Amino acid sequence: MFAQNHAKVWKTVGRGMLCASVLGLMGCAGGDGQSRAAAGFLPTQSPALETASIDPTYAISPERSAQATSDPQTARFTAEAAQIAMREGKVGGAAVHLSKLYDQNPRDKQITYDYARHLRYSGFLSVAKQVLGNGLAIHPQDPLLLLELAKVHIAAGEPSEALMRLQVISASRGKESPGKDPSVLQTKGVALDRMGRHAEAQEAYHSAMTLDRPSASLLNNLGMSYLLSGDSEKAEEVLRQATVAHGAGPQVQQNLAMAMTLNGKEAEAESIARSATPAGLGQQALDYARGLIRRDHAWTRAAQPGG
């Protein structure tokens, strides 16, 4: 069954039929080079920042080149192509090249991680779980593979499973507390938000912010958490910071525009939405936010004094 699913991934991705499904609170990506999520782990081509995270994509550093062990010439070409595709944010191309590398050397932890991550970006969540399951059988309790598996669980709508994986990271790292890893904390925050535990999620995001200069994805997650908990004013404040943070993309501006619309700043919100995204997408976000206001949505009510 796994071989069939793996072949299906290669065939589908090779045709370019992708819908990126990434960890986060809002947004969807639709192909190579496009945003792969709001409130999640946003891609960027900016220079990497130094962090203490076990997650090499946190804030967002370039991926390391996969190293295959068979058919050296072909493997070298494929590894270089995969590295270029990952660096340029070409999800489909990276997934195709990584699938070949994984076929050649499924025991390589870095290839396993990169392949599973791009399966998640592409929406092949069940296959990503299988790849990571195989990887963890070879590298038991590996924190990076467990962290990626937690992200896959969140993308699949299984936040409680994600928290269980993060607890295993905590147990396996011992004195190297995951409380000092910004990506682990951010992932925990997203899982808690998905469970409606917004105050706890915000605590996790704030803890992550004390460890390193906050990235756009971290600030975006925090801003959307405030929005989900009914504090649209605080959400706007944090999302404004996110738009100028490392790794900011159009989705962050779109989320800011939605928060501003909820706060009655429709003219400025429309300007931001139109400049950040194609007119159709920006208009959809604004129409959605206006609909929430017209329906006296819980977010709006909760933002009122005494609400």
Secondary structure, 3 states (H helix, E strand, C coil): CHHHHHHHHHHHHHCCCCCCCCCCCCCCCCCCCCCCCCCCCCCCCCCCCCCCCCCCCCCCCCCCCCCCCCCHHHHHHHHHHHHHHHHCCCHHHHHHHHHHHHHHCCCCHHHHHHHHHHHHHHCCHHHHHHHHHHHHHHCCCCHHHHHHHHHHHHHCCCHHHHHHHHHHHHHHHCCCCHHHCHHHHHHHHHHHHHCCCHHHHHHHHHHHHCCCCCCHHHHHHHHHHHHHCCCHHHHHHHHHHHHCCCCCCHHHHHHHHHHHHHCCCHHHHHHHHHHHCCHHHHHHHHHHHHHHHHCCCHHHHHHCCCC
